[in-house]
Amino acid sequence: KAGVTQTPRYLIKTRGQQVTLSCSPISGHRSVSWYQQTPGQGLQFLFEYFSETQRNKGNFPGRFSGRQFSNSRSEMNVSTLELGDSALYLCASSLGAGVEETQYFGPGTRLLVL
Amino acid sequence: AQTVTQSQPEMSVQEAETVTLSCTYDTSESDYYLFWYKQPPSRQMILVIRQEAYKQQNATENRFSVNFQKAAKSFSLKISDSQLGDAAMYFCAYRSGTGTASKLTFGTGTRLQVTL
């Protein structure tokens, strides 16, 4: 089975622009979570989607948004980029939305904001 | 709020030796899950091992095992017969077992070096 895939793998943007990142979960997985990883803040939860519905959201400004499609693929969008948004964005999928589920991570998208 | 603490920013072990990475957590819940993830230089997070809090038996996966001390809120990872490929950042993570919150709360990580 193919793992979680994320596109693009690398991205360079300038301040004020917006960006959309994509995540395709493992086949059959219906839950997708997003995390931001930075040297200063570590790994922080952004949001989780299950069956096209956002179930949980982390403590991030409204510039960060996401959605999930009927095929479970997910996108996250960051508008009005700031320098501090430079990070590795990780997507993780799990079979269901139960708390017992294990999350499997993709390779991440590295975003650099100049 | 739950917190996860990894007090060892860096550890070093010789090939074929055993190393233990420490993790403590703070929670008022009784039902939860604990994980160790490995992040090699490729940055892909790989699940190493998981432990259900309701299980008294410590989880084991080949050369990897945990020492889960629920009362002490401690969850250490032991790597036996260390290999060069074990060199990576290791993250301890917590997930609540109640409600609908399924997010992982991570520690700050421990960088493991494996030397010849």
Chai-1 contact restraints between the chains, C-beta under 6 A:
chainA,res_idxA,chainB,res_idxB,connection_type,confidence,min_distance_angstrom,max_distance_angstrom,comment,restraint_id
A,G42,B,T108,contact,1.0,0.0,6.0,A-B,restraint_1
A,L43,B,F106,contact,1.0,0.0,6.0,A-B,restraint_2
A,F45,B,K103,contact,1.0,0.0,6.0,A-B,restraint_3
A,E48,B,S102,contact,1.0,0.0,6.0,A-B,restraint_4
A,R55,B,T100,contact,1.0,0.0,6.0,A-B,restraint_5
A,N56,B,A101,contact,1.0,0.0,6.0,A-B,restraint_6
A,N56,B,K103,contact,1.0,0.0,6.0,A-B,restraint_7
A,V99,B,G97,contact,1.0,0.0,6.0,A-B,restraint_8
A,V99,B,S102,contact,1.0,0.0,6.0,A-B,restraint_9
A,F105,B,M45,contact,1.0,0.0,6.0,A-B,restraint_10
A,P107,B,Q44,contact,1.0,0.0,6.0,A-B,restraint_11
A,G108,B,R43,contact,1.0,0.0,6.0,A-B,restraint_12
